Amino acid sequence: SSLVGTSVPMLRSRLGEADFTRGEGEMKTWQYRFDTCVVDYFLLAEGDVARVVGWAWRAPVIGVEIDETACRRALAGRDSAS
């Protein structure tokens, strides 16, 4: 959640390139995949700059409960600012 409001260049700087991207109209999704979870960041253009407006996480396998602690660790391991 600390990345909400972050610009695309800052998101890329913090987490690197997304493992998967998708666009639906004005909304873009950058997805980061880990063994423990999948994290989606939702980006929306505000003028000339796209910013993170939301996020969601889930287990990598449908129907399995997410291990939030392990997911946070995985994100922190990829975050260059940590």
N, C-alpha and C positions, 0 to 999 in steps of 0.2 A: 504493500500500500504506500510505502514511502516514495515510490516512483510515479505516483499519480501527479500529473502536472509537468512531468519531465518531457523534454523535447526528444525527437527521434535521434538526433546526434548524441544527446546525453544517454539515452537508453542504450544505444549501440556502444558507446564508450564504457558504460557500466557492465553490460551483460554480453556484449559481442553481437554478432549477427544472429538473428533468429534462426531456429532450426526449420521453421515453416512460416510462411506469410500468406495471408489471404485478404482480399479486398471485397467489400460488399458496399457499393455506393461510396459514400463519404467515409465510411468506417473501414479501418485496416486492423487486422489482427496479426500480432507477432507472437509466435508460439515458441516456447523453450521447453525442450523435452529432457527429462532426467529419468534415471532408473526408478526413483521414488515418486515422481509426480510429473504432471504436465501443467505449465503455467502459461496462460494467455494474457497478453496486454492489448488493450483496445485503444487505438489511436484515432484521433479525429483532427482534421485540419482546422486551425484557427487562424484565418488569414493565410499567410505564407508558411506558417509553422504548424506541423502536426505534433500533437501532445498526447500523452497517455491520459485517458479519461476514466479508465477502469481496468480491472483485472479479475481473473478467476483462476482457480487451480482445482485439480482433480487427480485422482489416482490414474496411473497409466493403463489400468485394466478396468473396464466397465464393471460396476458392481462391487469393487473392492474399496474399502474405506481408505481415505487418504491419511498418510502419516505426516501430519503438519510439521512436526519437529524435523523429520528427515528432509522434508521439502524445503523448509527454511535453510537448513544446512546446505543443501544442494545449491540453492540460489546464492547463498553467501559465498560458496566456493567459486561461483562463476562471476560474482560481482567484484569488479576491479577496485571498487571503493572500500571494500571491507578489509 
